[in-house]
Amino acid sequence: MGGINVGKLIVGGLVAGLVYNVGQSIVHLFLLAEQSAAMTESMGLPEPTGAQIGFFWVLGFVIGLAMIFVYAGFRPRFGAGAGTALIAGVTVFLLAELIPASFYIGVGRYSFGEYLPFLITTLIILCVAAVAGAAPYNE
């Protein structure tokens, strides 16, 4: 059993991060733009600045790198391929999206129904990003 191929992990993580960032941009700027704006307004926040959007993109790349790290860890146990990438994507969804969103829902910041479209789209985006990012990875 080999170790993690750090170079391929970085390439795969950047691919996954790019897919994640583009997907989230499409969701928040087009698909769910009205809901996104309403949620931002309900929190009393102004429109995001360029610096904030840049920060979110950096976080997106961190999520991509973390997801391919998870994939690399799962790969020896579940085998290489899209199935294992999907398991990594769902794992990252649970840890990075569902659990934090549950706190917002739990304290009444958002209703479950209000946040559900964002949860569904993020799960889809993370799964697509995981498969895309896993493609260049090998040990």
Helices and strands as residue ranges (DSSP letters): H 6-26, I 27-31, H 33-42, H 50-78, H 82-93, I 94-98, H 99-106, H 112-134
